[in-house]
């Protein structure tokens, strides 16, 4: 479903290498956690995957569609929420969701059904008619998630999705991600919360200084580091060297 | 007590952020290919403000000639300083309220170990720096006219420079003090949008009144003008009620050492006093007014299934994009007010000025009577109207900031499955709509008052629409290639990128071309021939610009890295 091949991206005329020769494959029906310390290249990779950044080399395929060659076709398959999403502050929540439904050409009946369902999930019915500028960070995160899910995308790409959510919403959202994967869709997300990754991800990848340093199920990574190691310990060993 | 080093760091960072200095340096170092426009800015500035400078200098020159025989030539300086200080006083309220209470960086600054007075001081200094840029074209003509006419000594120029630096301090400090008191003791902060709209309306009313007043003072024969100027209650005498301009004049154009030292002492003391007052009020009131300043009232209406059904109706993608532009623009007071200023106020002021002058010169009938017998009256009306609409559209920042206005929410435009060209077309329709609504007033007035028939007015409207389309496409092209997305204050999105200035320059060139062509070819081609030729040329230019815009759209958007 998602295929990343030989991805490279540098900044400052090649002096800062943000992503180096990254290869990833995420098959249908999988929740994939993308882990790494700050500045490891997670957001750069995600931004390239959704078409926000142009890679120096390499390609990203979403359901076999090259994001750079056929961007509109690829974008139709993707639902995306960035880290700390800034939305149109002059729109109300319902206007934003309706806008997203319009541009993804979601039929009226389907959009009503999905919005009603997602409003229950995120408990946002009271705020839907208010301007987004009145929303808290968590509410913005929720309305952005509703906007990303409105067209029922095949691939959901999220940058730190849990950071603004309250415990109830985070719990229901994890359930929602699980249900999507059972329906054969893909959820690809970056996170710093290793507990979340450990509990809900089918597979994880760890990136450090732009390079992939580990990839597999949490069990496989544990085995590499010693059977009793937690994902946190594995993460620290791989990203910072030996941990005492 | 915070250290001087911390204070200096805060001030430097505020100025850096306001003028985008680091971002500019970075672009120059790392992206020279896309920084070519920087070299156009001084040129654009000179071209755009030169007509204004000439007009103001001519006005002050007339004044000096009238006043000098009465020994009152220095009133040119007083008036010039007063005009600048009034502008600072009025606009300062608007800018300081925005900077003190609604800048996004306050979320970062307030939790830092900085005193309220330090944050306030940094914000004040930033607005002050901007005011110097605004003041220069207002004050410079009067200062230069007096300097040349009055055969001044060598001390005049450095003293005039000192006066220029002192000039905005007192009015801006007074505006700041007023803002602090208003925000501390009223509930305005929770209704900032309504306040900004109301304030802008008041500002427009004051500008129009000022325009009429200045017109009324300057009309008539020279003796009459002089009499009015020296009358009690005239604009010059307003200086008595706001004496800093009189003190600055005494300092610069002194006739005795006592006058010089008096003027200097009063000017310095009031400047220091103004800042001290602001610091004192800031220490007491600033944080009290700031707490809750970010809050926006909410309705908490629960959406029923019926509400969802009506609100979630499907639209065509294009109209969804136009609606996005419309709502994001109209619901942001700063965007809306800047747009309306450019579109409605400029034409309105010009039309009003023409009407007023016409009434002074024997009524509009006299003006019409003078126009109608001209050999190419129809061509003059059509091309004049077309050029005027093009000019107004060029000063409209709606298109030149269309991408910048998206700010940090620009990621949405980049990730939705909609061609960039379609998104830009929606922006163009939105901007063009504003330009054309602004064009209707002059067109209507021309149709009602000028007895040349409907055809020249209609063709002028067509020509103006084509010119406005060219200006709009140029604005979008520039903003697409160099948007300012990382703004912390909405004013930065409008003014920070300088795209509006470059578009203004472009349309000024186009207007010059249209008028030049009319002078050159009207006798040979006649009314219809000339208008058709101009429509073909201007329409051709608009088509080429729109074509470039649409062809380059995808690549340009891809080049914008957030």
Interface residues (C-beta under 8 A of the other chain):
Chain A: X12 X13 X47 X50 X51 X52 X53 X54 X71 X72 X73 X75 X76 X78 X80 X82 X85 X86 X87 X88 X89 X90 X91 X94 X95 X97 X98 X99 X100 X101 X102 X103 X104 X105 X106 X107 X108 X111 X112 X115 X116 X119 X125 X126 X127 X128 X129 X130 X131 X133 X134
Chain B: X30 X295 X296 X297 X298 X299 X300 X301 X302 X303 X305 X307 X308 X309 X311 X312 X313 X314 X315 X316 X317 X320 X321 X323 X324 X327 X328 X329 X330 X331 X332 X407 X408 X409 X411 X412 X414 X415 X416 X417 X418 X419 X554 X558 X559 X561 X562
